[in-house]
Amino acid sequence: MDKQDFYFDLPQELIAQHPLKDRASSRLLVLNKKTGETEHKTFRDILQYLKKGDCLVINDTKVLPARIIGQKKETSAKVELLLLTRKEIDKWETLVKPGKRQK
C-alpha cells in the first residue's frame, strides 16, 4: 500500500472549519465498490449503508488546521505538509508533498 494512493485534491472551501449544529447534516460520500460510482449524501443516511454485523467507529476528534504550505529557501519550490501525529512539542509525523524529507 502506498500513502500516495490516499492523496486527493480537496478545495479549501470544502474543508470544515466548525462542526455543524445538526451533526446528522454533515456530508457523507458513499462509494459503490462494485461500480466505482460515488453518491453525495448526509450522515443521517448512514443506516441505509450498514448491514448486520458491520462496525461503525465514531470519531469525535476536533478539526485541526493541520496543513502547512510553504516554500523551500533554496529553490522557492512549493512544499505542502500534513501534520499527522505530534511526537514532541515541536516535532510531528507528517506527510510531505513532494514526497521527500524536509527540514
FENRA-V143942 format. One record per helix or strand. SS is the DSSP state (hx for helix, st for strand). FROM is the first residue (numbers start at 1). TO is the last residue. If there is no record, write none. Layout:
<<SS & FROM & TO> <SS & FROM & TO>>
//
This chain:
<<hx & 3 & 6> <hx & 12 & 14> <hx & 23 & 25> <st & 27 & 31> <st & 38 & 42> <hx & 43 & 48> <st & 67 & 71> <st & 78 & 88> <st & 91 & 97>>
//
